[in-house]
Amino acid sequence: MRATDRGDYRLTTAEILYHLPDHPGVLQSYIWQDVDLAPDFPGLKKFLDFWQREIEGKLHSVRVGAATLGAAPAQWAQAPGSHALH
């Protein structure tokens, strides 16, 4: 994948809050994740269009996060100390 003049591909995560169809006062969370083209996110827009057309749960809000691809690998370090589980 490569950068374009419109943006670049990123690992995109969206937290979608929606109203339960049978209990509209209750919100449910759904996580969507895919590689998408920032900053327009056409894949996410296509999914949300599908949701509004086909899914009964009315959308409440969508929170989006995106991370560049090819970034340094995640770092891992052991925390000092030990813990016993019973």
N, C-alpha and C positions, 0 to 999 in steps of 0.2 A: 504494500500500500504506500502511496506517496502523497505528498502535499499537493494541493491545487490552488489556483487563485481564489477559489471560494472558501477555502478552509483546509482542514486536514482531518484525517480519520483519528478517532479517539474511542477508547473504551468508555461507553456511555452507560450510566446507571440512572434509572428514574424510579423514584418512589411515588407511586400513584395511590392517592387516597380516594375512595369512592364510597357512596352510600349503598348499604345493603338494600336490595329491591324490596324485601319483605319487612324491613325495619329501617326506614329512611333516616331515622335519628342516629343510627349506628354507622360508624365509619370502619372500613376494612382497608388494609394496606396490601398492595401488590408491588413486587419489585420486577422491573423490566431491565434487561441488560443486553447490550449488543455493541458491536463496533459500528460507529455512525460518523457521519461527516459534520464536524463542527464548523461554524457556529449555527448552521441552519437545522441540523439534526433531522434530515428527511425520513430516516427509518423510524424514528420515534414519532414524528408527525403522522406517518402512515399508520402506525400501530394505534395511536390515539384516535384517528379517524375511524379505523375499524372498530375500536371500542365503542365510540359514540353511536355507530350504526348497528352493531350486533349484540352488544352486552347491555343487560338491563340496568346494571348499577351505574347511577349517574355520577360523573366525575366531580370530585370535590376540589382536589388540588394535585399538582404534579411538581415534584422537586427533582431537579436534574443535576447530576455531577458528571464530569468527564475528565479522564486522565489520558495524557499523551501516550502513544504507543512507543515502544523502544526506549522507554525511560530505564534508568538503572534498576536492577532487580531489588526486590524488597530486602531490607536488612533484618537480620535476626540476631539477637543477643540473649544469652541466658541471664536471667535475673539472679542476683546473689541470694543465698538462703535455700531452705528446703521446707516443704510442707508435707505433713502426714495426712493421708485420707483414711478414714475408718470405714 
